[in-house]
């Protein structure tokens, strides 16, 4: 199986459908008996600031290998006066057959034009396949922009690690989830090994519902780690009815907690990131001190997690 | 963030994090025959694939058990090389992170002291890594060693379960070489382990595309109403290999294609295609239905064997740009060998769903290309309106298991123009396009299932024995009829007589 990419071509906004047909032609094989078909399984709308363009491209590149898609890459860019569009495509060949696995429409949008994006995207969505929105940027200053795109989509993916005021913005997200919107937070997916590690630790001693439980979560002083600690803390508060305390451990780049210390009666569980992609968990009761066990921490890139989020939706 | 003390009692309030996903409990894996190829090429690279995906349980440890005088270090080095050569992307780094979890234990397979020492070692692992007495024993040895291993495991108490501990044994094929030896082997296994502890591995069942047969049939409403003798003319199951026996001549000479492929892989695939919907996707519900299919296949009489089977043996030919050796010229193969390298079989499933619809199974070496597929060929429409009433190409639903994994449906479509002409077109689904990325190896799925204790994708004793009953009758018929393999040139689709097996109006597919 070999891959083929067509060069990106700048087009007027009203000529995007023609450009998509050109992608089809460019992907067609000239060989006798050659055949081309489309293997698209989803529509994908990715939103990022132009300065984060490379991260969004890397994520889409990884995601489309697993989920062939018509992808709208929408880059919010200061300093441009009007919306610009570029169209490109990608195909895989199997013998004489080629299958289009990516139809990419890249839009550079000045902030003032952002409200026009849904109107442009809506008629270009491939019908009868699900639409996934990936909001790969900070929480919007004008939430209606997010809501309008959410309205177009069957499922939305956000990364609360990119939020600037995590506590308030996670609440805004929760409001939408409670209203029935299908939303996945990549930061929550990154916490899966932590959740599993703590669940595994609780297998080692009997849970006494009446015993007091407290949890101290330490995290680096950055908003990504804060969002992560808040999500884990709220979950533990709800599930264990624990008193939860968040502590900043100092400056750092890490986007997951540094450690979780759980006290339950006279039992202590300490889960610590060892900085080498593993979470080390120690469990100590008054009778037993277990040897620590390791759980692999999340090593997936944003693209891996995005593909997983879409798979699970 | 403060909260009240809860009142109701709960076991582990976070337990759903462990049960919701497919997570294995902490355990130690003992690989017997750990210095062999299977460990290096398949088992450890697959374990590292699981590690990469975060699916290995906490505290997971591996003990390699073999006769050679290796050390922990030399064992780890050999495995590291294997993972680099045969593992998925990024698995070498996963191995480095878990390097210390691999240990080597030197002993003969029939030496009781070796097992006493193994037991001590496993108890030490339990203490240090909290593996809770959970053990999996993988028999990656030649079958001749199974007996000694099983007896010794039982004798030193390693096969016992209890107090929440599990002990499981994974047995590699071949599961015997005929019904009698399979029964004897199963009895040996049963003397040491209960059937629920036994995982007989047929790696074909771990393939995504084989598992997809059940999804295709039972997750969709459109296929099942047509999935019977009323609409299906016949089914062809093909496992073709382009390579010869290579260095396995000695082994192959003892088995032949019928024992090596048809008894296990092809009959397993047949059961998935032909089974009734199970009541649930549980191990026993699925396997009960598979066994019913095998039981509905009557043993062929020698006279039927002569009519319903073809044996072939590849002969020297120019193939793939070079002179390919004939089977009898291969190393370890006698010049007068009568072992078949190709077999085609027509089987009838005597039940309401399939009565009158033949299943054609064929497998061979040195065929034109490597391909595994199931072709469901539908009957012609009852009244032929087009092309002057001539029969059109029949509809075929093709399940491609490997390579180019996917599903396609062939149907007739009007050719644009003033004439009413019908041409075949194909609707195609490809795994590689719809679910791109790197897929887990079949062994990954099966090892994880064994750790979890899910035996759905493993062969049960009665399945294995029923499959041998069917194959034994064919082998006995060949012997009785003195039915020798017919030569076919390497790189062709087998002996010509195989075409006659299908009956009038049918042709073998050329995948």
Contacts between the chains, C-beta under 8 A, distances in Angstrom:
chain1	res1	chain2	res2	distance
A	1	B	432	5.8
A	37	B	428	6.9
A	39	B	430	6.8
A	39	B	433	3.8
A	39	B	434	6.0
A	41	B	434	5.6
A	64	B	436	7.5
A	65	B	436	3.9
A	65	B	437	5.3
A	66	B	435	6.3
A	66	B	436	4.8
A	66	B	437	4.3
A	67	B	436	7.5
A	68	B	433	5.7
A	68	B	434	6.6
A	68	B	436	7.0
A	92	B	432	7.0
A	92	B	433	6.0
A	94	B	404	6.1
A	94	B	430	6.9
A	94	B	432	7.4
A	97	B	428	7.8
A	99	B	430	6.8
A	99	B	433	4.8
A	101	B	433	5.7
A	101	B	436	7.1
A	192	B	54	7.9
A	193	B	54	6.1
A	195	B	14	7.1
A	195	B	17	4.9
A	196	B	17	5.3
A	196	B	18	6.9
A	196	B	21	7.9
A	196	B	23	6.8
A	197	B	58	7.6
A	198	B	14	5.9
A	198	B	17	7.6
A	199	B	12	6.7
A	199	B	14	3.7
A	199	B	15	6.4
A	199	B	16	7.8
A	199	B	17	3.7
A	199	B	18	5.1
A	200	B	18	6.6
A	200	B	58	5.5
A	202	B	12	4.5
A	202	B	13	7.1
A	202	B	14	5.4
A	202	B	15	7.6
A	203	B	12	5.7
A	203	B	15	7.7
A	203	B	18	7.3
A	204	B	130	7.5
A	206	B	11	7.8
A	207	B	10	5.9
A	207	B	11	6.4
A	207	B	12	5.9
A	207	B	13	6.0
A	209	B	5	7.5
A	209	B	6	4.6
A	209	B	7	6.4
A	209	B	8	6.2
A	209	B	9	5.2
A	209	B	10	6.2
A	210	B	5	5.9
A	210	B	6	7.7
A	210	B	7	7.4
A	211	B	5	7.8
A	212	B	5	6.3
A	233	B	1	6.5
A	234	B	1	7.6
A	237	B	1	5.2
A	237	B	3	5.7
A	239	B	13	5.5
A	239	B	14	6.1
A	240	B	13	5.7
A	240	B	14	7.5
A	241	B	3	4.5
A	241	B	4	6.3
A	241	B	5	6.8
A	241	B	6	4.6
A	242	B	3	6.3
A	243	B	1	6.6
A	243	B	2	4.9
A	243	B	3	6.1
A	244	B	1	4.3
A	245	B	1	7.5
A	276	B	97	7.4
A	277	B	97	7.0
A	278	B	97	7.1
A	281	B	58	7.4
A	290	B	130	5.7
A	291	B	127	7.7
A	291	B	128	5.5
A	291	B	129	6.5
A	291	B	130	6.2
A	293	B	26	7.4
A	293	B	58	3.9
A	293	B	59	4.7
A	293	B	129	7.0
A	293	B	130	6.0
A	294	B	58	6.3
A	294	B	59	7.8
A	295	B	54	7.6
A	295	B	58	5.6
A	296	B	51	6.8
A	296	B	54	4.6
A	296	B	56	7.8
A	296	B	97	7.8
A	298	B	54	7.6
A	307	B	437	7.2
